[in-house]
Amino acid sequence: MSRPKLSAVAELLKPVTWFPPMWAFTCGVVASGQSFQDNWPLIIVGILLAGPMVCATSQAVNDWFDREVDAINEPQRPIPSGRMPGRWGLYIAVLWTGLSLIVATALGPWGFIAAIAGLALAWAYSAPPLRLKKNGWWGNAACGISYEGLAWITGSAVMAGGAMPDSRSMLLALLYSLAAHGIMTLNDFKSVDGDRQMGIGSLPVQLGVRLAAITSCWVMLLPQFVVVGLLIHWGKPWHALAIVGLMFAQARFMKYFMASPVERALKISAFGVPLLVAGMMVAAFGLRTIGG
């Protein structure tokens, strides 16, 4: 059996998708309040685990089990195009899962547990019998938790010496996981036709394009309102105000998006979502300066 080219392997692992969990891990590191200088080797390992390992694994798993859907929606991808021959897509997914677990052993008990949970969600999202992505509510929740919440918690756990993170950091991780559910919905608008044909109940398929667009926007905004309230409660009004400003800018992009969701989903992902994740870092720095 022929082997795939390295370029096809790199495309399968999708480096462009690694940024969100790497960013969320870094937010967890910042929120911990611990010294960067004293922990930089573990920080580097954690960033590599979050992006090139666990996230890359999820991309390989998804492409293997989505190969029939991709043949309709995106036939140029490595597997349906034949550039990833035979079962190589599955072999790479299994290999990267094992390598991720090995790397995760360096991050202490909580970091290792978070990595296991993230990998389990990656397989449950795409692979039968669960295949959570067949229902947009469950599938997007799994992605949000894995990409944002677990990555944030891993960052905080690493900085705490592998111990359980601070409860306030855990709460922010949960809230941004919920917001990420809305972000994940944005990715579903480009594949409505193929999802409908293959029985995948993404939110645009279940709710219709217009209602799914409205839902995704509110799911992104509501957790941020809670974050603002928490920051005010924790005595960080300026951080809260900064997030309000970012939310106002997001709302402008959302209004533009809802006028034509299918055509503009990728644009709001490119220009609106970075404002949300910028707010994550603002919240992390707010928590960092609280202390004790």
N, C-alpha and C positions, 0 to 999 in steps of 0.2 A: 504493500500500500504506500502510495506517495505521501511525502510529508509536506505540511504547509510551509510557506515562506515565512520568515520572521516578520515581514510587513503585515501578513495576514493575521499572525498571532497578536501583534500589537493592536491591530484594528479590532480584533475580537475582545481584547481586554479594555479597550476604550479609555485611554488616558484622560480624555476630556471630561469624563464623569468622575474622576477621582477627587476633584477639588472640594465638593460639598462635605464629604466625611473628613477630609484632611482639615478643612476649615473648622468644622464642628469639634474635632479633637483639639485643635489649637484653642478654641473658645473654652473648652473644659480645662485646659492647662492654665489659661489666664484666670479663669474664675476661681481656681484653687487657692490663689493667693500665695503660692509657694515660689521659691526662687527659681528662675529659669537657669541661671548659671550652674546651680548645684545639680540640676537634673537633665542637662542638655542631651546626654547620650540616650536616655530613655525617651525623651521628647522626639528625637529623630527616629528611633525605632517605632514609636507609636504612630507618627505621621506616615511612615512607610507601611505599617500594618493597616491603617485606616484606608489609604488610597490604593497603592499598587498591589496590595495583598487582598484584603477582604472585599473592597469595592470591585476590584478587577475580577475576583472570583464570582461575584454576583453577576457581572456582565457576561462572563463566559457561560455560567449556568443558564442565564436567561436566553442567550442566543441559541444555545443547544435545544432547549425545550420550546423555543419560539420559532424554530426553523421553518415550520409550515406557514405560520402567520407571516413571517418575514418574506417568504417567497411571494406573498401577495403585496404586502405593504412596502418592503424594502429589499427587493431581490438582489441588490448590489452588495448586500452584506456578505461577510466571508463564507458563511456556511451555505446559504442558498445559492450563492454564485459559484460554488465549487472550489473556491480558493482555499477552503478549509475542508479537505477531503475526508471521506469515511467518517469515523467516530472521533476524530481528533478534537473536535470541540468539547466532547464529553471528557476525553482524557485530560485535556488542559484544565477543565473545571475541577476535576478530582485532584489533580496534582496541586493546583493553586490552593485548594482547601487544606490539604495536608501541610503545605509550606506555611500557610497563614497560622495554623495551629502551632507549628514549631516556633515561629517568630513570637507568637503571643505568650509563650512561656516566660519570656524575658520581662513581662510587664506586671508580674505579681498576680495574686489570686483574682482580684476584681477585674483587672485588665484581661486576664485569660478567660474569665467567665463571660465578660462582655463580648469578646471575640467569638466564643462559641455561640452565643446568642445571635450575633450578627450573621454568622455563617449559616446557622440553622434557619434564620429568616430568609436568607438568600435562596436556599434550596426550597424552602416551603413556598416561597413566592412563585417560583417558576415550575417546580417539578411536581408531577403527580405522586401520590393521590391528592395532596392538599391543593397545589396550584392556586395559591391565594389570589393571583392576578386575575382569575376568572371572575372575581367580584371586586369591582373598583374600590369599594369601601375597605375591604380587608387587605387587598393587595397594596393599596397606597399607604395604609397604616403600617404595614410591615416595612415598606421602603422608608417611610418617614422615621420610624423608630430606629432602623438600622443605620441610615445615612446621617441622621442628626443626633438623636437621643443617645444611642449606645456609643457613638463616637465621642460625644461630649463627656459622657460618664467615664469612658476609658481614659480620656485625658485627665480628668480630675482624679481618678483612681491612681493613675501612674504617679501623679505629683504628690499624692498622699501616701506614697510608699506601698501601694497595692491594697490599701485599706478602703473601706466604704467611703464614697465621697460625701461632702457636706450636703445636708438635706435641701438647702436653698439651691445649690448647684443642680441637684437631681430634679428639682421642680422646674427650673429653667430649661433643662434638657427635655423634660416631658412636654412643656409648652411649645418649644420649637419643633419637637417631633410632630405635634398636632398641626402646626403651621406648614410643615413639610408635606403633609397629606395634600394640601391644596397645590403645592408646587408639583407634586407627582401627577396630579390630574392634568396639568398643563401639557404633559408629555403625551397624553392620550388623544388629543384632538387630531394629531396628524395621521392616526391609524384607525379612524372610526369605521371605515368600510371593511377593512380586513378583520378587525375585531368582531364586527357584527357577523361576518361570514363564518368565523371560526368559533362563535359562541362565547367570546370573552366579554363579560359584562362590565366594561369600563364605565365610568360615570357618564361620559358623553353618550354611550350606547344606552345606559339605563335611564338617564334623566332627559336625554335630548341635549343638543349642543348648547342651547341658550341657558337652560337651567343649570347644567353642569358648569358653565362658565361663571355664573353668579355664585354657585356653591363653592367653587375653588377659590374665588376671591375672598369670600367671607371666612372660609376656613383658614386662609392665610392671615386675615386681619384680626379675628377675634382673639387668638392666643396672644397676639402682640398687645392688645388692650389690657389683658391680664398682666403681662410683663410690666407694662407701664405702671399699673396699680401697685404691683409688688415693689418696684423700684422706689416709688413714692413712699410706700410703707416702710421700706428699709432705709429711708433718709437719703435717697439719691435722686432728687428732683431734676437735676440738670441732665443726668443720663436718661431719665424718663422723657424729658422734653426733646432730647435729641432723637429718640425713637419715634416720638409723635411726628417730628418733622419728616423722618424717613417714611412713616406711614402715609403722610399726606402726599408725598411724591409717588408712593406706590399706588395710591388711589387714583391719581391722574393717569398712570399707565393702565390701570384696571378699567377705567372708563373707556379708554381707547380700545382695549382688548375686547370688551364685551360687545362692541359694535360689530365685530366680525371675528368670532372666536377661532374658527378653524384656520383662517389665514394669518391671524396675529398671535397665536399662542407662542410660537417660537420667539417672537419679538419681545413679548412680556417676560419670557424666560431669560432672554439676554439682557434686558434693560431694567425690568421691574424687580425680578427676584434678587439681584445683587443688593438692592436696597434693603430687602428683608434680612439677608445674611449679614449685611453691615450692622444692622440692629442687634444681631446676635452677639457680635463682638463688643458693641457698646454695653449691652447688658452684662457680658462677662467682666468687662473692666469695672462696671458699677459694683458687681459683687466682689471683685478683687479688693476694692478699696474699703469695703465694709469692715473686714477683719473679724476675728473671733466669732 
